[in-house]
Amino acid sequence: VVRKFQDWICLFLFRLPLGLGVNELLYFRVISPEEIGYLFSAAPAKDFGGTFTSFYDEIFLVPADPADGCSDMKNRDILQGQVILVERGMMIRRSLQRQALSWAVISIPVNVSALASFPFKQPPWTLW
């Protein structure tokens, strides 16, 4: 499925000065469409992908095709230089199966404060 330009999501990315490694987070804010505008976090891929070393202004968040990212990307021609949105559920399920685990513990932080997180360029839970 080839995505049209207007179906993409525009976002701002914030980075650390020296780049990020595995287990370090990059924060980004979706600015369009406004319905999903929020400050999100992402991490570099463990075994592939580039290093986050630059500040990007208004680049695109492109849905991966296939969504789980577990095979070759069908839309690779539009992925270069963009942030790729990949579903994580299937890969997590495979990891659990490899470890013979039936469950995992997760944490989903939520901004329950009245503080707007975007001006601080960090997620709201770092202020708590």
N, C-alpha and C positions, 0 to 999 in steps of 0.2 A: 504494500500500500504506500503510495507516494503521498506525503503530506503537503498540503498547500501552505504557502507562506503565512496566510492569515490564521492557520490552525496552530501555529507555533506559539510559544509563550515567551515573552520578553522578560528578562531579569537583570538585576545587578548582582555582581559577585564581589565579595570582600575576601582578602587574603592576608596571610602573615608575610612580613617582609622577606623572609628567607625561603619561602615555599613550604609546602606541607608534605609530610610523609604519611605512611600508613598509620591509622589510628588517630590522626589529627583531623580536625574538622574545618571545612570551608563553609562560610555562611553566605546565603544568597537570598535576595528578596524578589519575589515575583511582582512585577509592576503592571503587567498586562497579560491577561484580562484581570481587572480589579477584583472580580468575584473570588479569585483564589490568591489575592495579594497577601503575603505573609512572609516572615523571615524564616527560612528553612536552613538546614545544615546538610552537608554532603561530605563524603570522605573519598580520598583517592582510591582507585581500585588497587587491590592487593598485588595482583600479578600482571597487570597491564595498564595502559593508559599513561598519560603524562603527569608532570608535576605542576601543581598550582603555584606559579611564581609571579603572576601578573594580576593587575587590576583590570577587570573587564567591565565595560559600561554598555548595557543594553545589547547583550548577546542572546542567543536563543536556547531555550530548554526544549530539546527535541525528543519525542517519545521513541524508544528503541523499537525496532521491528526485526526479530520477534521481541515482544515485551519483556520476556525474562532474561534476554541477553545470553542465553546458554548455547547459542549457535551463531553462525556467521550472520552479520547484520545485512538485511535486505536493503536498507536505506543508507548504506555507508557513504554514498556520494554527497549526502547533505549533513553528515555528522562532523566533518573536520572543523575544528575550531569552535565547536558548540559544546554545551553541557547536555549529556544524554540522560534521559529519565528511564531507568530500568526497574522493572518489578523485581522485588527481592524474594518473594515468597517461595518460589520453586527452588531457588538455590539454597535457601535456608532449609527447606524440607530435605533436600539431598544431603546437606551437611549433617543434619540430625540422623538421617538413615545411615550414613557412613559411620557415625559414632555410636550407633545403636541406641539413640536417645529418643524418647517419646515426646519430649517437650523442652522448652527453653524459657528463660526468664527475660522479659524485655522491659524497657522503660520508655514511656512516651511523655516527655515534659510538655506542660501546657502553661501558657501565659495567663495566670489568674490575677495578675496585678493590673493596675490601671496605667502602668508605664508603657509608653510606646517604645518598642525595641529598636526600630530602624535608626533613629538618630545616634544611638550608641554603637552601631555596627557590631552588635553581638546579640546572642539570643537572650530573651528575658530572664531565663533561669540563672544566668551568671550574676545577676544583680541581687539575688535572694540571699 
